[in-house]
Amino acid sequence: MTAESGMMRRLKGTMLRHMHGMITCREFEEFVLRYLDGELPSKQAKIFEWHLRICRECREYLAAYKRTIEIGIALLGPADESVPDDVPEDLITAVLDAREG
Amino acid sequence: MTDPKRNKSFDSATAVDSEALVRTNIGWMLALAERLLRDRSLAEDVVQESFVRALNGLAGFEGRSSLESWLHRITVNTALSKLRQLNRLAEQSIDEHLPEFDRFDCRVELPWSHLASVEDIMESEETRRRVYETIGELPHSYRVVLQLRDIEEYDTREVAELLDISETNVKVRLHRARAALKKLLEPILRAEELK
């Protein structure tokens, strides 16, 4: 971190910590899940969104966080109901035998 | 759970033919068990045990949920029991993959010049495989919460019941799992060549 960027971060941190209606990035983190679940009261949601407007880091973080969820769903989403080709017949037989046993 | 695939109702469970039930459902049950266990052989054991439980309990099936929802929950419960038996659900540290903050409570996040789309990721089999393997790097106790909530669409209360932990703990683990996975996936998400 350069001296200049260090000073900017100190300034940003001080502003977010002390100005009315602001939250720090660390506090923002605590609200992410409830915000995405629509569980934040409207006043807190507005504060959360205000932070998003002014903080590049949290804005990009949240975009990547949401993309991660979307990718997980796309990759591992609900399985097809049909029997895939690779379900071995001996497993089906074993299941039916176990029932009868 | 809102998956329309699971909303079929059955008037009489006893009317269901056992072999037809197995053949109709074994594919998705095996895929579900394998997603949770990440081990084909264990998944086959779990599916077999799940069917034994289901078929033995079929007479007691009251039809309050769809038969498929009922089988889904039996499979999940059996898979979780297997993970417990193997002591894989013990809480492990995930701290090294969590977001970082400086001493001013500002987030430490490198600028994103590119963020891969879902389509970018899904297009390549190699990338899908890498993402799948990366998900497997999460500790089981976190990965399972993420899968049950985000993928299998159980709500927080249901996940808490399935794992016998508090709803608060489910929320904490879910958020940490997502944040850690985001960090683990960064080399893929930031890759310009996926454009």
Contacts between the chains, C-beta under 8 A, distances in Angstrom:
chain1	res1	chain2	res2	distance
A	9	B	102	5.9
A	9	B	104	5.4
A	9	B	106	5.0
A	10	B	104	5.4
A	12	B	104	6.9
A	12	B	106	5.6
A	13	B	102	7.4
A	13	B	103	7.9
A	13	B	104	2.5
A	13	B	105	5.5
A	13	B	106	4.9
A	14	B	104	7.0
A	16	B	105	7.3
A	16	B	106	7.5
A	17	B	104	7.7
A	17	B	105	6.6
A	24	B	104	7.9
A	24	B	105	3.9
A	24	B	106	7.2
A	25	B	101	6.0
A	25	B	105	6.0
A	25	B	106	5.2
A	25	B	107	3.8
A	26	B	101	4.9
A	26	B	105	4.2
A	26	B	107	7.8
A	27	B	105	7.5
A	28	B	107	7.6
A	29	B	99	5.9
A	29	B	101	7.8
A	29	B	107	7.6
A	29	B	179	8.0
A	32	B	175	6.3
A	32	B	179	8.0
A	33	B	171	5.7
A	33	B	174	6.6
A	33	B	175	4.3
A	55	B	107	7.2
A	56	B	111	7.3
A	57	B	106	7.0
A	57	B	107	4.1
A	57	B	108	7.4
A	57	B	109	4.0
A	58	B	107	5.6
A	58	B	109	7.6
A	60	B	109	6.0
A	60	B	111	7.0
A	60	B	112	4.4
A	60	B	115	7.7
A	61	B	99	6.8
A	61	B	107	6.1
A	61	B	109	5.1
A	61	B	182	7.8
A	63	B	112	7.3
A	63	B	115	6.0
A	64	B	112	6.5
A	64	B	115	5.9
A	64	B	182	5.3
A	64	B	186	7.4
A	64	B	189	5.9
A	65	B	178	6.0
A	65	B	179	6.5
A	65	B	182	5.0
A	67	B	115	6.0
A	67	B	116	7.4
A	67	B	117	7.8
A	67	B	118	7.2
A	67	B	182	7.9
A	67	B	189	6.5
A	68	B	178	6.0
A	68	B	181	5.3
A	68	B	182	4.2
A	68	B	185	5.8
A	68	B	189	7.5
A	69	B	150	5.7
A	69	B	178	6.1
A	70	B	118	5.1
A	71	B	118	5.7
A	71	B	121	5.3
A	71	B	122	8.0
A	71	B	131	6.2
A	71	B	185	7.2
A	72	B	135	6.8
A	72	B	146	7.0
A	72	B	150	5.6
A	72	B	151	6.3
A	72	B	181	7.1
A	73	B	150	6.2
A	73	B	151	6.3
A	74	B	118	5.0
A	74	B	121	7.2
A	74	B	122	5.6
A	75	B	121	7.5
A	75	B	122	7.2
A	75	B	128	6.1
A	75	B	131	5.7
A	75	B	132	6.3
A	75	B	135	7.7
A	76	B	35	5.7
A	76	B	132	7.8
A	76	B	135	7.4
A	76	B	147	6.8
A	76	B	151	4.7
A	77	B	151	6.6
A	78	B	3	5.4
A	78	B	5	6.2
A	78	B	28	7.8
A	78	B	151	7.7
A	78	B	152	7.6
A	78	B	153	7.8
A	79	B	27	7.2
A	79	B	28	4.2
A	79	B	31	3.7
A	79	B	32	6.0
A	79	B	35	7.7
A	80	B	27	6.9
A	80	B	28	6.5
A	80	B	31	7.6
A	81	B	5	5.9
A	81	B	24	7.5
A	81	B	25	7.7
A	81	B	27	7.0
A	81	B	28	5.2
A	81	B	68	7.9
A	82	B	27	5.8
A	82	B	28	8.0
A	83	B	23	6.3
A	83	B	24	7.6
A	83	B	26	6.0
A	83	B	27	3.8
A	84	B	27	4.9
A	84	B	30	7.8
A	84	B	31	7.1
A	87	B	26	5.5
A	87	B	27	5.4
A	87	B	30	5.9
A	91	B	26	7.1
A	91	B	30	7.6
A	91	B	44	5.5
A	91	B	47	7.1
A	91	B	48	7.1
A	92	B	22	5.9
A	92	B	23	6.5
A	92	B	26	6.1
A	94	B	48	5.8
A	95	B	22	5.3
A	95	B	26	6.9
A	95	B	47	7.1
A	95	B	48	5.2
A	95	B	51	4.6
A	95	B	52	7.6
A	96	B	18	7.0
A	96	B	19	6.1
A	96	B	22	6.1
A	98	B	48	5.8
A	98	B	51	7.2
A	98	B	52	5.1
A	99	B	18	6.2
A	99	B	51	6.7
A	99	B	52	6.3
A	99	B	55	4.7
A	99	B	56	7.8
